[in-house]
Amino acid sequence: MKKLILWLAMSMAMCMALVLRPAGAADIVLGAGDVLKLSVYGSPDLALETRVSDSGAITFPLIGQVTVGGLTVPAAEKKIGGMLESGGYVKRAQVNILVTQIQSQQISVLGQVNRPGRYPVDGKRNLMDVLAQAGGIGPEGGDTVSLIRTRDGKTTREVVDVIQMVQAADFNRDYALQPNDIIYVERAPRFYIYGEVQHPGAVRLERNMTVLQALSAGGGLTPRGTERGMRIKRKDASGQLQVLSVKHDDVIQVDDVVYVKESLF
């Protein structure tokens, strides 16, 4: 139940982030592959729908090739308008550009999300915005998200605990994103339980999960099982396998293997 409440809270927060931070056309930087619909006020014959070439240019009626790659929408509108005016084609040209497809400014969302893929950076977008666009973290996803970014030629990886961020209502780590950033949601950590339990196998590891809670997650004891003498197989820092006797309130770790013995009576 606690996990469900946290998941709902996180989903609501992501949806609010998406609603409260809408994209603005003025924030879009044009690039190769973007599809543009252009019009000039009072000159319907100059209307055009085109795609920005790999070199960042479009071909516009009367003035020919115009480089718009790297410009914001208002800057591109001003540039084309200025070229129409300086060429004597249109007086006080009012150019309007509508970006119908954004291909150049995208972010990759991978891993355990409901809709992995590439998403356009159509304006200012933060981490939670894009997670919301991708349908949120899937049922197999963990609580943390890796954000991989390249700035000034240096690639970094930042791990963000989104559950903790929502619980604390502290969005200082809801980072602003840029094109070519990568969001990766890993699978939730697991442990394994076998022996005399109802549902042996891999189980999602919740935070601060105890041995007794692990036993419950495995469906409880079989009629032949006993809570006495439970063991955990765990690798130490050097990779050596250890077999540990455990108590009910001991905390389970990632990749632990819990063994439940058969009762002798």
VODO-215033 format. One line per 10 residues: number of its first residue (from 0); for each residue x, y, z of N, C-alpha, C, CB. Coordinates in nm, 2 decimals, m for minus. Last residue first. Glycine has a CB too. Layout:
NUM> X,Y,Z,X,Y,Z,X,Y,Z,X,Y,Z  ...
! end
This chain:
264> 1.01,m3.13,1.27,0.90,m3.19,1.35,0.77,m3.18,1.28,0.89,m3.12,1.49  1.19,m3.00,1.12,1.23,m3.13,1.16,1.11,m3.20,1.23,1.35,m3.14,1.24  1.10,m2.79,0.85,1.09,m2.82,0.99,1.12,m2.97,1.01,0.95,m2.79,1.04  1.33,m2.68,0.61,1.21,m2.76,0.64,1.22,m2.79,0.79,1.22,m2.89,0.55  1.43,m2.33,0.57,1.45,m2.47,0.59,1.32,m2.54,0.62,1.54,m2.49,0.71  1.49,m2.10,0.33,1.40,m2.13,0.44,1.40,m2.28,0.45,1.25,m2.08,0.41  1.73,m1.87,0.22,1.69,m2.01,0.23,1.60,m2.04,0.35,1.81,m2.10,0.22  1.78,m1.60,0.01,1.72,m1.64,0.14,1.68,m1.78,0.13,1.61,m1.55,0.18  2.03,m1.42,m0.13,1.95,m1.55,m0.15,1.91,m1.60,m0.02,2.04,m1.66,m0.23  2.07,m1.08,m0.23,2.07,m1.19,m0.13,1.99,m1.31,m0.18,2.01,m1.13,0.00
254> 2.04,m0.88,m0.42,2.09,m1.01,m0.47,2.11,m1.11,m0.36,2.22,m0.99,m0.54  2.06,m0.63,m0.17,2.04,m0.66,m0.31,2.11,m0.79,m0.35,2.10,m0.55,m0.40  1.97,m0.74,0.16,2.05,m0.66,0.07,2.02,m0.71,m0.08,2.20,m0.67,0.10  1.75,m0.71,0.44,1.79,m0.78,0.32,1.87,m0.69,0.23,1.67,m0.84,0.25  1.82,m0.68,0.79,1.78,m0.62,0.66,1.84,m0.69,0.54,1.83,m0.47,0.66  1.67,m0.85,1.06,1.79,m0.82,0.98,1.74,m0.77,0.84,1.88,m0.95,0.96  1.46,m0.94,1.21,1.46,m0.80,1.18,1.59,m0.76,1.11,1.46,m0.72,1.31  1.49,m1.22,1.24,1.37,m1.16,1.17,1.39,m1.02,1.13,1.25,m1.18,1.25  1.83,m1.31,1.17,1.72,m1.29,1.26,1.61,m1.22,1.18,1.76,m1.20,1.38  2.05,m1.56,1.02,1.98,m1.43,1.03,1.87,m1.43,1.13,1.92,m1.39,0.89
244> 2.36,m1.68,0.92,2.24,m1.70,1.00,2.18,m1.56,1.03,2.28,m1.77,1.14  2.51,m1.68,0.60,2.48,m1.61,0.72,2.36,m1.66,0.79,2.48,m1.46,0.70  2.76,m1.76,0.39,2.63,m1.81,0.44,2.61,m1.76,0.58,2.63,m1.97,0.43  2.92,m1.59,0.12,2.91,m1.61,0.26,2.77,m1.67,0.29,2.93,m1.49,0.35  3.14,m1.59,m0.15,3.00,m1.62,m0.10,3.01,m1.65,0.05,2.94,m1.74,m0.18  3.34,m1.31,m0.25,3.33,m1.44,m0.19,3.19,m1.47,m0.13,3.44,m1.46,m0.08  3.37,m1.06,m0.34,3.30,m1.15,m0.43,3.29,m1.29,m0.37,3.37,m1.16,m0.56  3.47,m0.88,m0.17,3.57,m0.94,m0.26,3.50,m1.04,m0.35,3.67,m1.01,m0.17  3.25,m0.80,m0.02,3.31,m0.70,m0.10,3.41,m0.76,m0.20,3.38,m0.60,m0.02  3.04,m1.11,m0.03,3.11,m1.00,0.04,3.18,m0.90,m0.07,3.21,m1.05,0.14
234> 2.73,m1.23,m0.12,2.86,m1.21,m0.16,2.92,m1.09,m0.08,2.88,m1.19,m0.31  2.52,m1.45,0.07,2.55,m1.32,0.03,2.70,m1.31,m0.01,2.52,m1.21,0.14  2.25,m1.64,0.17,2.38,m1.65,0.10,2.40,m1.51,0.04,2.37,m1.76,m0.02  2.10,m1.68,0.48,2.12,m1.59,0.37,2.25,m1.62,0.30,2.10,m1.44,0.41  1.87,m1.90,0.65,2.00,m1.86,0.61,2.00,m1.76,0.49,2.09,m1.99,0.57  1.68,m1.99,0.94,1.69,m1.93,0.81,1.83,m1.89,0.78,1.59,m1.81,0.79  1.63,m2.12,1.19,1.75,m2.16,1.11,1.75,m2.10,0.97,1.75,m2.31,1.10  1.28,m2.10,1.19,1.40,m2.12,1.26,1.51,m2.16,1.16,1.39,m2.23,1.37  1.05,m2.10,1.05,1.13,m1.97,1.05,1.26,m1.99,1.12,1.04,m1.86,1.12  0.98,m2.38,0.84,1.00,m2.32,0.97,1.08,m2.19,0.96,1.07,m2.42,1.06
224> 0.75,m2.58,0.64,0.85,m2.48,0.66,0.86,m2.44,0.80,0.83,m2.36,0.57  0.54,m2.74,0.57,0.66,m2.80,0.62,0.77,m2.71,0.66,0.71,m2.90,0.52  0.34,m2.57,0.47,0.31,m2.65,0.59,0.44,m2.72,0.65,0.21,m2.75,0.56  0.55,m2.28,0.38,0.47,m2.40,0.34,0.43,m2.47,0.47,0.54,m2.50,0.24  0.53,m1.94,0.48,0.59,m2.08,0.49,0.49,m2.18,0.42,0.61,m2.11,0.63  0.49,m1.66,0.24,0.49,m1.73,0.37,0.54,m1.87,0.36,0.34,m1.73,0.43  0.53,m1.54,0.00,0.40,m1.61,0.02,0.39,m1.68,0.16,0.39,m1.71,m0.08  0.75,m1.38,m0.01,0.76,m1.51,m0.07,0.64,m1.60,m0.05,0.88,m1.59,m0.02  0.69,m1.17,0.15,0.68,m1.15,0.01,0.69,m1.28,m0.07,0.80,m1.06,m0.03  0.73,m1.29,0.40,0.60,m1.26,0.36,0.59,m1.24,0.21,0.55,m1.14,0.44
214> 1.01,m1.30,0.39,0.94,m1.43,0.40,0.79,m1.41,0.36,0.94,m1.48,0.55  1.06,m1.03,0.39,1.10,m1.11,0.28,1.03,m1.24,0.27,1.25,m1.13,0.28  0.98,m0.96,0.65,0.91,m0.91,0.53,0.94,m0.99,0.40,0.94,m0.76,0.51  1.18,m1.10,0.79,1.04,m1.14,0.81,0.95,m1.08,0.69,0.99,m1.08,0.94  1.41,m0.96,0.70,1.39,m1.10,0.67,1.25,m1.14,0.68,1.49,m1.18,0.76  1.31,m0.63,0.58,1.36,m0.72,0.68,1.34,m0.87,0.63,1.30,m0.70,0.81  1.39,m0.36,0.37,1.31,m0.48,0.39,1.38,m0.58,0.48,1.29,m0.55,0.25  1.48,m0.10,0.30,1.49,m0.15,0.44,1.40,m0.27,0.47,1.45,m0.03,0.54  1.27,m0.09,0.02,1.37,m0.02,0.10,1.36,m0.07,0.25,1.34,0.13,0.10  1.22,m0.41,m0.15,1.18,m0.28,m0.10,1.28,m0.22,m0.01,1.04,m0.29,m0.03
204> 1.30,m0.60,m0.42,1.35,m0.56,m0.29,1.30,m0.42,m0.25,1.51,m0.57,m0.28  1.10,m0.84,m0.57,1.14,m0.70,m0.57,1.18,m0.66,m0.43,1.03,m0.61,m0.62  1.23,m1.17,m0.61,1.13,m1.08,m0.55,1.19,m0.94,m0.55,1.09,m1.13,m0.40  1.26,m1.49,m0.77,1.30,m1.35,m0.75,1.19,m1.26,m0.70,1.36,m1.30,m0.89  1.15,m1.77,m0.57,1.19,m1.71,m0.69,1.25,m1.57,m0.66,1.08,m1.70,m0.79  0.86,m1.94,m0.42,1.00,m1.92,m0.43,1.03,m1.84,m0.57,1.08,m2.05,m0.43  0.59,m1.91,m0.26,0.63,m1.86,m0.39,0.78,m1.83,m0.40,0.55,m1.73,m0.42  0.59,m2.05,m0.01,0.48,m2.07,m0.11,0.52,m2.03,m0.25,0.36,m2.00,m0.06  0.89,m2.21,0.10,0.80,m2.09,0.09,0.70,m2.12,m0.02,0.88,m1.96,0.07  1.13,m2.38,0.17,0.99,m2.40,0.21,0.91,m2.27,0.22,0.99,m2.48,0.34
194> 1.33,m2.26,m0.10,1.31,m2.35,0.01,1.16,m2.37,0.04,1.39,m2.31,0.14  1.41,m1.91,m0.16,1.38,m2.05,m0.20,1.37,m2.14,m0.08,1.48,m2.11,m0.30  1.44,m1.59,m0.29,1.40,m1.67,m0.18,1.36,m1.81,m0.23,1.28,m1.61,m0.10  1.64,m1.31,m0.38,1.58,m1.44,m0.42,1.55,m1.52,m0.29,1.68,m1.52,m0.51  1.59,m0.96,m0.47,1.66,m1.07,m0.39,1.59,m1.20,m0.43,1.65,m1.04,m0.23  1.65,m0.67,m0.67,1.58,m0.79,m0.63,1.66,m0.87,m0.53,1.55,m0.87,m0.75  1.58,m0.33,m0.78,1.67,m0.43,m0.72,1.59,m0.55,m0.67,1.75,m0.37,m0.60  1.41,m0.25,m1.09,1.42,m0.25,m0.94,1.51,m0.36,m0.89,1.28,m0.26,m0.88  1.60,m0.15,m1.37,1.51,m0.24,m1.31,1.52,m0.23,m1.16,1.53,m0.39,m1.36  1.65,0.20,m1.43,1.70,0.06,m1.42,1.59,m0.02,m1.36,1.82,0.05,m1.33
184> 1.61,0.44,m1.67,1.54,0.38,m1.55,1.58,0.24,m1.54,1.39,0.41,m1.55  1.78,0.70,m1.81,1.77,0.56,m1.80,1.72,0.51,m1.66,1.91,0.50,m1.82  1.79,0.96,m2.03,1.73,0.92,m1.91,1.72,0.77,m1.91,1.59,0.99,m1.88  2.03,1.17,m2.19,1.97,1.03,m2.18,1.92,1.01,m2.04,2.08,0.92,m2.22  2.04,1.45,m2.41,2.05,1.39,m2.28,1.98,1.25,m2.28,1.98,1.48,m2.17  1.99,1.55,m2.66,2.08,1.44,m2.66,2.11,1.39,m2.51,2.21,1.48,m2.72  1.90,1.88,m2.55,1.90,1.78,m2.65,2.02,1.68,m2.63,1.91,1.84,m2.79  1.87,1.91,m2.19,1.91,1.96,m2.31,1.90,1.85,m2.42,2.05,2.02,m2.31  1.68,1.98,m1.88,1.74,1.89,m1.98,1.77,1.96,m2.11,1.64,1.78,m2.02  1.71,2.06,m1.54,1.67,2.10,m1.68,1.75,2.02,m1.78,1.70,2.25,m1.70
174> 1.64,1.82,m1.28,1.73,1.90,m1.36,1.67,1.94,m1.49,1.85,1.82,m1.39  1.54,1.82,m0.99,1.46,1.80,m1.11,1.53,1.88,m1.22,1.31,1.85,m1.09  1.67,1.87,m0.76,1.74,1.78,m0.85,1.65,1.74,m0.97,1.78,1.65,m0.78  1.49,2.03,m0.63,1.62,2.09,m0.67,1.69,2.00,m0.76,1.70,2.11,m0.54  1.24,1.96,m0.53,1.27,1.93,m0.67,1.39,2.01,m0.72,1.15,1.98,m0.75  1.10,1.82,m0.26,1.22,1.90,m0.29,1.26,1.87,m0.44,1.33,1.87,m0.19  0.92,1.66,m0.13,0.87,1.78,m0.21,0.98,1.88,m0.23,0.76,1.85,m0.13  0.99,1.43,m0.02,1.04,1.55,0.05,0.99,1.68,m0.02,1.19,1.55,0.04  0.87,1.25,m0.20,0.84,1.25,m0.06,0.88,1.38,0.02,0.91,1.13,0.01  1.00,1.32,m0.44,0.86,1.35,m0.42,0.82,1.35,m0.28,0.78,1.24,m0.50
164> 1.26,1.24,m0.38,1.24,1.38,m0.42,1.09,1.42,m0.40,1.28,1.40,m0.57  1.24,0.97,m0.33,1.28,1.06,m0.22,1.25,1.21,m0.25,1.43,1.04,m0.19  1.17,0.90,m0.59,1.08,0.87,m0.48,1.11,0.97,m0.36,1.08,0.72,m0.43  1.39,0.96,m0.74,1.27,1.03,m0.77,1.17,1.01,m0.65,1.21,0.99,m0.90  1.71,1.01,m0.71,1.61,0.93,m0.64,1.48,1.00,m0.65,1.65,0.90,m0.49  1.94,1.01,m0.97,1.84,1.09,m0.90,1.73,0.99,m0.84,1.77,1.19,m1.00  2.27,1.02,m1.06,2.16,0.93,m1.01,2.06,1.01,m0.93,2.22,0.81,m0.94  2.44,1.12,m1.35,2.38,1.17,m1.22,2.27,1.07,m1.18,2.33,1.32,m1.23  2.72,1.12,m1.53,2.61,1.04,m1.49,2.56,1.08,m1.35,2.64,0.88,m1.50  2.87,1.30,m1.80,2.86,1.27,m1.66,2.73,1.19,m1.64,2.85,1.40,m1.58
154> 3.12,1.39,m2.04,3.00,1.31,m2.01,2.99,1.27,m1.86,2.99,1.18,m2.10  3.24,1.68,m2.19,3.25,1.58,m2.07,3.12,1.52,m2.04,3.30,1.66,m1.95  3.20,1.87,m2.38,3.28,1.76,m2.41,3.29,1.65,m2.30,3.41,1.80,m2.46  3.02,2.05,m2.25,3.16,2.09,m2.28,3.25,1.97,m2.31,3.21,2.18,m2.17  2.83,1.78,m2.14,2.85,1.93,m2.14,2.99,1.96,m2.16,2.79,1.99,m2.00  2.61,1.53,m2.16,2.74,1.57,m2.21,2.74,1.72,m2.21,2.77,1.51,m2.35  2.45,1.31,m1.92,2.46,1.44,m2.00,2.60,1.46,m2.04,2.40,1.55,m1.91  2.22,1.09,m1.79,2.35,1.10,m1.86,2.35,1.22,m1.95,2.38,0.97,m1.94  2.07,1.00,m1.51,2.06,1.11,m1.61,2.20,1.12,m1.66,2.01,1.24,m1.55  1.89,0.73,m1.38,2.02,0.78,m1.42,2.00,0.89,m1.53,2.11,0.66,m1.47
144> 1.67,0.71,m1.10,1.69,0.74,m1.25,1.83,0.79,m1.27,1.58,0.84,m1.30  1.52,0.49,m0.86,1.62,0.59,m0.90,1.63,0.60,m1.05,1.76,0.56,m0.84  1.35,0.30,m0.80,1.32,0.43,m0.75,1.41,0.53,m0.80,1.32,0.42,m0.60  1.29,0.08,m1.09,1.33,0.11,m0.95,1.30,0.25,m0.92,1.48,0.09,m0.95  1.03,m0.09,m1.27,1.13,0.01,m1.25,1.17,0.03,m1.11,1.08,0.14,m1.31  0.82,m0.25,m1.32,0.95,m0.32,m1.29,1.06,m0.22,m1.26,0.99,m0.41,m1.41  0.61,m0.08,m1.39,0.60,m0.16,m1.27,0.73,m0.23,m1.23,0.49,m0.26,m1.29  0.78,0.23,m1.51,0.70,0.11,m1.52,0.70,0.02,m1.39,0.75,0.02,m1.64  0.75,0.58,m1.46,0.82,0.46,m1.44,0.73,0.33,m1.44,0.90,0.46,m1.30  0.57,0.76,m1.73,0.61,0.73,m1.59,0.70,0.60,m1.58,0.49,0.72,m1.50
134> 0.53,0.82,m1.99,0.43,0.74,m1.92,0.47,0.70,m1.78,0.41,0.61,m2.00  0.70,1.00,m2.10,0.72,0.86,m2.13,0.63,0.77,m2.05,0.87,0.83,m2.09  0.61,1.24,m1.99,0.58,1.22,m2.13,0.60,1.07,m2.16,0.68,1.30,m2.22  0.72,1.20,m1.73,0.57,1.20,m1.75,0.54,1.18,m1.89,0.51,1.34,m1.70  0.99,1.23,m1.79,0.94,1.10,m1.74,0.79,1.09,m1.75,0.98,1.09,m1.59  0.98,1.50,m1.87,1.01,1.40,m1.97,0.97,1.26,m1.92,1.15,1.40,m2.01  0.93,1.63,m1.62,0.85,1.65,m1.74,0.86,1.53,m1.84,0.88,1.78,m1.81  1.14,1.55,m1.46,1.01,1.49,m1.43,0.91,1.52,m1.55,0.95,1.56,m1.31  1.36,1.69,m1.59,1.36,1.55,m1.58,1.22,1.49,m1.55,1.45,1.50,m1.46  1.22,1.96,m1.79,1.29,1.91,m1.68,1.28,1.76,m1.68,1.25,1.97,m1.55
124> 1.23,2.18,m2.06,1.19,2.05,m2.01,1.28,2.01,m1.90,1.18,1.94,m2.13  1.14,2.44,m2.27,1.20,2.41,m2.14,1.14,2.28,m2.09,1.19,2.52,m2.04  1.09,2.33,m2.60,1.08,2.43,m2.50,1.16,2.38,m2.38,0.94,2.46,m2.46  1.07,2.04,m2.68,1.00,2.15,m2.74,0.98,2.26,m2.64,0.86,2.10,m2.79  1.26,1.81,m2.73,1.27,1.92,m2.63,1.21,2.04,m2.69,1.43,1.94,m2.60  1.09,1.50,m2.81,1.14,1.63,m2.85,1.15,1.73,m2.73,1.05,1.70,m2.95  1.21,1.17,m2.73,1.11,1.28,m2.71,1.17,1.42,m2.74,1.06,1.27,m2.56  1.24,0.83,m2.80,1.30,0.97,m2.81,1.19,1.07,m2.81,1.39,0.98,m2.94  1.16,0.57,m2.56,1.17,0.63,m2.69,1.25,0.76,m2.69,1.04,0.64,m2.76  0.92,0.39,m2.36,1.06,0.43,m2.39,1.06,0.49,m2.54,1.16,0.31,m2.38
114> 0.67,0.40,m2.18,0.68,0.43,m2.32,0.82,0.48,m2.36,0.58,0.54,m2.37  0.71,0.33,m1.92,0.60,0.27,m1.99,0.61,0.29,m2.14,0.47,0.32,m1.94  1.05,0.23,m1.83,0.94,0.33,m1.84,0.83,0.27,m1.93,0.99,0.47,m1.89  1.32,0.10,m1.78,1.19,0.06,m1.73,1.09,0.18,m1.71,1.21,0.00,m1.59  1.50,0.21,m2.07,1.48,0.13,m1.95,1.34,0.11,m1.91,1.56,0.19,m1.84  1.51,0.56,m2.17,1.53,0.42,m2.19,1.50,0.34,m2.06,1.67,0.39,m2.24  1.47,0.84,m2.37,1.43,0.78,m2.24,1.42,0.63,m2.25,1.28,0.84,m2.20  1.66,1.10,m2.52,1.63,0.95,m2.51,1.59,0.91,m2.37,1.75,0.87,m2.56  1.55,1.40,m2.66,1.60,1.33,m2.55,1.57,1.18,m2.55,1.55,1.40,m2.41  1.61,1.63,m2.93,1.54,1.52,m2.87,1.62,1.46,m2.75,1.52,1.41,m2.97
104> 1.60,1.83,m3.18,1.62,1.85,m3.04,1.54,1.74,m2.96,1.57,1.99,m3.00  1.54,1.75,m3.44,1.67,1.78,m3.41,1.70,1.79,m3.26,1.71,1.91,m3.47  1.27,1.71,m3.48,1.36,1.59,m3.50,1.50,1.62,m3.44,1.36,1.55,m3.64  0.95,1.81,m3.45,1.08,1.84,m3.40,1.17,1.71,m3.40,1.08,1.90,m3.25  0.70,1.93,m3.66,0.78,1.81,m3.62,0.91,1.85,m3.57,0.79,1.71,m3.73  0.61,2.19,m3.69,0.51,2.08,m3.68,0.57,1.95,m3.64,0.44,2.06,m3.82  0.65,2.51,m3.60,0.73,2.38,m3.60,0.63,2.27,m3.58,0.84,2.38,m3.49  0.57,2.79,m3.78,0.51,2.68,m3.69,0.59,2.56,m3.71,0.36,2.66,m3.72  0.64,3.12,m3.82,0.69,2.98,m3.84,0.63,2.89,m3.73,0.85,2.98,m3.82  0.57,3.41,m4.00,0.53,3.32,m3.89,0.58,3.18,m3.92,0.37,3.32,m3.87
94> 0.67,3.74,m4.07,0.68,3.60,m4.10,0.64,3.52,m3.98,0.83,3.57,m4.14  0.59,4.02,m4.21,0.56,3.96,m4.09,0.56,3.81,m4.11,0.43,4.01,m4.03  0.77,4.29,m4.37,0.73,4.14,m4.37,0.71,4.09,m4.23,0.84,4.06,m4.44  0.77,4.55,m4.48,0.74,4.52,m4.34,0.68,4.38,m4.32,0.63,4.62,m4.28  0.72,4.46,m4.81,0.74,4.57,m4.71,0.69,4.53,m4.57,0.67,4.69,m4.76  0.88,4.22,m5.00,0.77,4.24,m4.91,0.81,4.36,m4.82,0.73,4.12,m4.83  1.10,4.25,m5.18,0.99,4.16,m5.22,0.86,4.19,m5.13,1.02,4.01,m5.20  1.34,4.37,m5.14,1.24,4.45,m5.20,1.11,4.37,m5.24,1.29,4.52,m5.33  1.54,4.25,m5.00,1.53,4.22,m5.14,1.42,4.29,m5.22,1.51,4.07,m5.16  1.48,4.34,m4.75,1.60,4.39,m4.81,1.60,4.36,m4.96,1.72,4.34,m4.75
84> 1.24,4.19,m4.70,1.24,4.34,m4.70,1.36,4.39,m4.78,1.24,4.39,m4.56  1.34,3.93,m4.70,1.23,3.96,m4.79,1.22,4.12,m4.81,1.09,3.91,m4.74  1.53,3.94,m4.50,1.57,3.91,m4.63,1.46,3.95,m4.73,1.61,3.76,m4.64  1.36,3.99,m4.27,1.46,4.09,m4.31,1.51,4.07,m4.46,1.58,4.09,m4.22  1.22,3.75,m4.26,1.15,3.88,m4.29,1.25,3.99,m4.33,1.08,3.93,m4.16  1.43,3.58,m4.20,1.36,3.56,m4.33,1.28,3.69,m4.36,1.26,3.44,m4.32  1.50,3.68,m3.94,1.59,3.67,m4.05,1.53,3.66,m4.19,1.68,3.55,m4.03  1.26,3.66,m3.79,1.32,3.79,m3.82,1.42,3.79,m3.93,1.39,3.84,m3.69  1.23,3.38,m3.79,1.13,3.46,m3.85,1.18,3.60,m3.88,1.01,3.48,m3.75  1.46,3.31,m3.65,1.45,3.26,m3.79,1.34,3.35,m3.86,1.41,3.12,m3.80
74> 1.40,3.42,m3.40,1.52,3.47,m3.48,1.51,3.43,m3.62,1.65,3.41,m3.42  1.18,3.28,m3.32,1.17,3.42,m3.35,1.28,3.48,m3.43,1.16,3.50,m3.22  1.30,3.01,m3.31,1.19,3.04,m3.40,1.18,3.19,m3.43,1.06,2.99,m3.35  1.66,3.03,m3.29,1.53,3.01,m3.23,1.42,3.05,m3.33,1.51,3.10,m3.10  1.91,2.86,m3.49,1.83,2.98,m3.46,1.70,2.94,m3.38,1.79,3.06,m3.58  2.02,2.63,m3.57,2.08,2.70,m3.46,2.01,2.82,m3.42,2.22,2.73,m3.49  1.93,2.67,m3.91,1.98,2.58,m3.80,2.05,2.66,m3.70,2.07,2.47,m3.86  1.87,2.83,m4.12,1.80,2.86,m3.99,1.84,2.77,m3.88,1.65,2.83,m4.02  1.97,2.98,m4.41,2.02,2.89,m4.30,1.95,2.93,m4.17,2.18,2.91,m4.28  1.81,2.97,m4.71,1.82,3.04,m4.58,1.87,2.94,m4.47,1.69,3.11,m4.54
64> 1.80,2.99,m5.06,1.84,2.92,m4.94,1.86,3.01,m4.82,1.97,2.84,m4.97  1.55,3.22,m5.19,1.63,3.10,m5.20,1.67,3.04,m5.07,1.75,3.14,m5.27  1.37,3.43,m5.21,1.50,3.46,m5.15,1.60,3.34,m5.15,1.49,3.51,m5.01  1.14,3.32,m5.35,1.20,3.45,m5.38,1.34,3.47,m5.33,1.11,3.56,m5.33  1.07,3.08,m5.10,1.03,3.15,m5.23,1.10,3.29,m5.23,0.88,3.16,m5.24  1.34,2.91,m4.94,1.22,2.99,m4.93,1.20,3.07,m5.06,1.23,3.09,m4.81  1.48,2.62,m4.83,1.47,2.70,m4.95,1.34,2.78,m4.94,1.48,2.62,m5.08  1.68,2.59,m4.53,1.56,2.57,m4.60,1.57,2.66,m4.73,1.43,2.61,m4.52  1.96,2.43,m4.35,1.90,2.53,m4.43,1.76,2.49,m4.49,1.99,2.56,m4.55  2.12,2.25,m4.22,2.05,2.35,m4.14,1.98,2.46,m4.22,2.15,2.41,m4.05
54> 2.22,2.04,m4.36,2.31,2.16,m4.34,2.25,2.27,m4.26,2.35,2.21,m4.48  2.01,1.87,m4.38,2.12,1.83,m4.29,2.22,1.95,m4.26,2.19,1.71,m4.35  1.72,2.10,m4.39,1.82,2.01,m4.44,1.93,1.97,m4.34,1.88,2.07,m4.57  1.40,2.12,m4.26,1.53,2.17,m4.25,1.63,2.07,m4.29,1.56,2.22,m4.10  1.12,2.09,m4.47,1.20,2.03,m4.37,1.34,2.09,m4.37,1.21,1.88,m4.39  0.82,2.29,m4.52,0.94,2.23,m4.56,1.02,2.17,m4.44,1.03,2.33,m4.63  0.56,2.47,m4.66,0.59,2.37,m4.55,0.71,2.29,m4.60,0.47,2.27,m4.53  0.46,2.81,m4.71,0.55,2.70,m4.74,0.56,2.60,m4.62,0.69,2.75,m4.77  0.33,3.10,m4.86,0.32,2.99,m4.76,0.40,2.87,m4.81,0.17,2.96,m4.75  0.33,3.29,m5.05,0.46,3.26,m4.99,0.45,3.15,m4.89,0.53,3.39,m4.94
44> 0.08,3.35,m5.12,0.15,3.27,m5.22,0.29,3.24,m5.17,0.17,3.36,m5.35  m0.02,3.52,m4.92,m0.05,3.37,m4.91,0.03,3.29,m5.01,m0.20,3.35,m4.94  0.06,3.77,m4.78,0.12,3.71,m4.90,0.10,3.56,m4.89,0.28,3.74,m4.91  m0.03,3.86,m4.53,m0.07,3.94,m4.66,m0.01,3.88,m4.78,m0.03,4.08,m4.64  0.24,3.73,m4.36,0.11,3.80,m4.35,0.09,3.88,m4.48,0.11,3.89,m4.22  0.36,3.43,m4.45,0.39,3.57,m4.45,0.26,3.64,m4.46,0.49,3.61,m4.57  0.45,3.11,m4.31,0.36,3.20,m4.38,0.40,3.34,m4.36,0.21,3.18,m4.32  0.56,2.77,m4.28,0.59,2.91,m4.28,0.48,2.99,m4.36,0.73,2.94,m4.34  0.63,2.50,m4.09,0.52,2.56,m4.18,0.53,2.71,m4.17,0.38,2.51,m4.13  0.89,2.26,m4.08,0.84,2.39,m4.05,0.72,2.42,m4.15,0.95,2.49,m4.07
34> 1.04,1.99,m3.92,0.95,2.03,m4.02,0.88,2.16,m3.99,0.84,1.92,m4.04  1.39,1.91,m3.87,1.26,1.97,m3.82,1.17,2.01,m3.94,1.30,2.10,m3.74  1.62,1.82,m3.99,1.51,1.73,m3.97,1.38,1.79,m3.92,1.55,1.62,m3.88  1.85,2.03,m3.81,1.82,1.93,m3.92,1.71,1.84,m3.89,1.95,1.86,m3.95  1.68,2.28,m3.61,1.79,2.20,m3.65,1.75,2.11,m3.76,1.85,2.12,m3.53  1.60,2.56,m3.38,1.58,2.48,m3.50,1.70,2.40,m3.54,1.53,2.57,m3.62  1.50,2.56,m3.06,1.62,2.59,m3.15,1.60,2.50,m3.27,1.75,2.57,m3.07  1.23,2.70,m2.88,1.28,2.59,m2.97,1.39,2.64,m3.06,1.16,2.54,m3.06  1.13,2.91,m2.73,1.24,2.83,m2.68,1.30,2.73,m2.77,1.20,2.76,m2.55  0.91,3.00,m2.86,1.03,3.09,m2.86,1.15,3.01,m2.81,1.01,3.21,m2.78
24> 0.71,2.82,m2.81,0.78,2.82,m2.94,0.91,2.90,m2.94,0.68,2.87,m3.05  0.73,2.67,m2.49,0.70,2.79,m2.57,0.78,2.78,m2.70,0.75,2.91,m2.49  0.56,2.41,m2.30,0.67,2.46,m2.39,0.63,2.59,m2.46,0.70,2.35,m2.49  0.46,2.44,m1.96,0.43,2.42,m2.10,0.55,2.47,m2.18,0.30,2.49,m2.14  0.46,2.35,m1.67,0.58,2.40,m1.74,0.56,2.38,m1.89,0.70,2.34,m1.70  0.24,2.25,m1.56,0.28,2.38,m1.51,0.39,2.44,m1.59,0.31,2.37,m1.37  0.21,1.99,m1.68,0.10,2.09,m1.70,0.16,2.23,m1.67,m0.02,2.06,m1.61  0.43,1.86,m1.59,0.41,1.87,m1.73,0.31,1.98,m1.76,0.36,1.74,m1.79  0.40,1.87,m1.32,0.52,1.93,m1.38,0.50,1.95,m1.52,0.64,1.84,m1.35  0.17,1.72,m1.29,0.17,1.86,m1.26,0.29,1.93,m1.32,0.17,1.88,m1.11
14> 0.28,1.47,m1.36,0.17,1.53,m1.44,0.16,1.68,m1.42,0.04,1.46,m1.41  0.46,1.43,m1.15,0.51,1.44,m1.28,0.41,1.50,m1.38,0.55,1.30,m1.33  0.28,1.42,m0.93,0.38,1.53,m0.94,0.44,1.54,m1.08,0.50,1.50,m0.84  0.14,1.20,m0.99,0.07,1.33,m0.98,0.17,1.44,m1.00,m0.01,1.34,m0.85  0.34,1.01,m0.97,0.27,1.02,m1.10,0.20,1.16,m1.10,0.17,0.91,m1.12  0.41,1.03,m0.70,0.51,1.06,m0.80,0.44,1.09,m0.93,0.61,0.95,m0.81  0.17,0.94,m0.58,0.22,1.08,m0.56,0.32,1.12,m0.66,0.28,1.08,m0.42  0.16,0.68,m0.68,0.05,0.77,m0.72,0.10,0.92,m0.70,m0.07,0.75,m0.64  0.38,0.58,m0.55,0.38,0.58,m0.69,0.27,0.67,m0.74,0.35,0.44,m0.75  0.31,0.60,m0.28,0.43,0.68,m0.33,0.42,0.69,m0.48,0.56,0.61,m0.29
4> 0.09,0.43,m0.28,0.07,0.57,m0.25,0.19,0.65,m0.30,0.06,0.59,m0.09  0.22,0.19,m0.34,0.12,0.24,m0.43,0.10,0.39,m0.41,m0.01,0.16,m0.41  0.39,0.16,m0.11,0.45,0.17,m0.25,0.35,0.23,m0.34,0.50,0.04,m0.30  0.19,0.12,0.08,0.28,0.24,0.09,0.34,0.27,m0.05,0.39,0.22,0.19  0.08,m0.12,0.00,0.00,0.00,0.00,0.09,0.13,0.00,m0.09,0.00,0.12
! end
